[in-house]
Amino acid sequence: MSVLFQIFQNTRAQTVSLCEPLEIEDYIPQPVDFASPPKWHLSHTTWFFEELILKKFLAGYRVFNPHFGFLFNSYYHTLGDRAIRTERGTITRPTVKEVYEYRKYVDAHIGKLLQTNSSSELEELLILGINHEQQHQELLITDLKHTFSYNPVFPVYKEKFNLTAQENSDTGWIKIPEGIYEIGYKGDGFHFDNEKGRHKVFLHEFQISKAFVTNAEFLEFMEAGGYENFRFWLDEGWSWINENQVKSPLYWKQIEGKWFSYTLEGLKPIEPNHILTHISFYEAQAFATWKGLRLPTEFEWEAAEDQLDWGKRWEWTYSAYLPYPGFRIAEGAAGEYNGKFMVSQMVLRGASTATPKGNERKTYRNFFHPKHRWQVTGIRLAR
């Protein structure tokens, strides 16, 4: 368990490292309901270890603060009531200082627990908690970027820290032959329950792009009136762009006739050859339709992944987030992790520049509602 404890410590330290550039004022704001403040991420990931591990396995454990279970539970009905999600930014107390004390308290008790308990059940839950925290590391930095984007002075999070300044390393198309392909996780390593149920799918012959769509390519769509022509859009997407006056990718701003994008390095001119990012499923689908092409399904993506350069953007697929054959929601809190979200979501595959190393897998199934674009999302086309 000593190796696992070191991984635990490294993961916890990485979360703290992401917050090092922050000022105290940056920890609390929450301008939108879907993005949480850094202070909440720091607290919730700590609560996860306390609630699911320490309270269960460490005899005589005393919670750090009896109010924290209510304040920092996210969506686990099994574990009791919780604060309203949209009001996380109003939780000015406990202070940031107290939250860091909470993290140290829980970390110390995890270390104490591992000195006396090496059960497989504990190890499995600790590994789940580590992967859960890595997911929140990605959310912390993308949520923070979204909050910063509301600031008219375009604050710099950190110099030379830019999640969106990448270019394609390959071009052309890959032909995947018709056949039966196995989909889903295979092996003994960590994976989420929504990856289980390895099964066979039949795929017709198709081609998939080696490259992501670039800023320059999407600008062509915009200049051709792509956001004004309903023929390219799903009805729901057409309603979304009109209700929200969407005219460009998230964080793009036109100033004196030139396009800029807000990045964690501040406001930067749009680089034509950079990979497009912060795009919704609706926009991805409309662009593909305008090109006379389409988005790949998640099964096509997985069948082709060993020939693709992936990991720079979460890639929208044209697959609804559904259970694999034999999927069962587990008992207890762990069962609320993925299964109950299998409605009104689309699957994204790959990983992004915000994804912690080691947290990417070819079978990883990310999922968001098609309107969301604050994650580092991009477009890969198929035909």
Sequence and secondary structure as in RCSB ss.txt:
>XXXX:A:sequence
MSVLFQIFQNTRAQTVSLCEPLEIEDYIPQPVDFASPPKWHLSHTTWFFEELILKKFLAGYRVFNPHFGFLFNSY
YHTLGDRAIRTERGTITRPTVKEVYEYRKYVDAHIGKLLQTNSSSELEELLILGINHEQQHQELLITDLKHTFSY
NPVFPVYKEKFNLTAQENSDTGWIKIPEGIYEIGYKGDGFHFDNEKGRHKVFLHEFQISKAFVTNAEFLEFMEAG
GYENFRFWLDEGWSWINENQVKSPLYWKQIEGKWFSYTLEGLKPIEPNHILTHISFYEAQAFATWKGLRLPTEFE
WEAAEDQLDWGKRWEWTYSAYLPYPGFRIAEGAAGEYNGKFMVSQMVLRGASTATPKGNERKTYRNFFHPKHRWQ
VTGIRLAR
>XXXX:A:secstr
 HHHHHHHHHHHHHHHHHHTT  GGGGS   STTS  HHHHHHHHHHHHIIIIIHHHSTT   S TTHHHHH  S
 GGG     GGGGGG   S HHHHHHHHHHHHHHHHHHHTT   HHHHHHHHHHHHHHHHHHHHHHHHHHHHHTT
STT   SSTT  TT  B S  SEEEE SEEEEES  SSS   GGG   EEEEE  EEEESS  BHHHHHHHHHTT
TTT GGGS HHHHHHHHHHT  SSTTEEEETTEEEEEETTEEEE  TTBB  S  HHHHHHHHHHTT B   HHH
HHHHGGGS  SSSEEEEEEE    TT    SSGGGGSSGGG SS EEEEE  TTS TT   TT  EEE TT   S
SEE   B 
